[in-house]
Amino acid sequence: MEMNFFTTGLKIEFQKSDLSDSVFLQEYLNLNANKTLAKWKKLSSRTDFSEGERLVFDLLLELKSDIVSLKQSNEEKSLLELGQKGFICAMNFECLKFSEELLESGSEYYARFDLNSQKIAVFLKALDANTAKIIKIKSDDESVYSAFVVEIQRDMIKNLKGKDEQ
């Protein structure tokens, strides 16, 4: 079965690991743990506030956002140093394709990459020397990841339509 990949260019850091490695698992679980802010914003949009309550709520959210931002910059300094770096040249909803042959087929890896100013942490299983299947991703990160794949898929379709019209 042939997989359709969508072209991208993202930096990735990774290291051979497995799902039971507690050091990598701890970072995986703690990374982006403060995502509740978006949930609060969404919940507040469905709540009726008086004008004063809305103002106080918005100020508290802004304050919390600033605190989260400071925490994230601190967290980035304390991220694990991963042994390998590379580029993701293509992706789909389940797999990543590396621009070079950096993987060992059948091995598992812990990896991090940035999407839309957010660090995404995943566990991968190498299918071959440059293709890996995502075997573990947090649901919040998966939403961001899937939205990104849809975005690059739409861009590819627009580009193809533009070429057909010329």
Secondary structure, DSSP 8 states (H G I E B T S, - for coil): -----EEEEEEEEEEE--TT-HHHHHHHHHTTTTTHHHHHHHHHHTS---HHHHHHHHHHHHHHHHHHHHHHHHHHHTS---SEEEEEEEE-SSEEEESS----TT-EEEEEEEETTEEEEEEEEESSSSEEEEEEE-HHHHHHHHHHHHHHHHHHHHHHHHHHH-
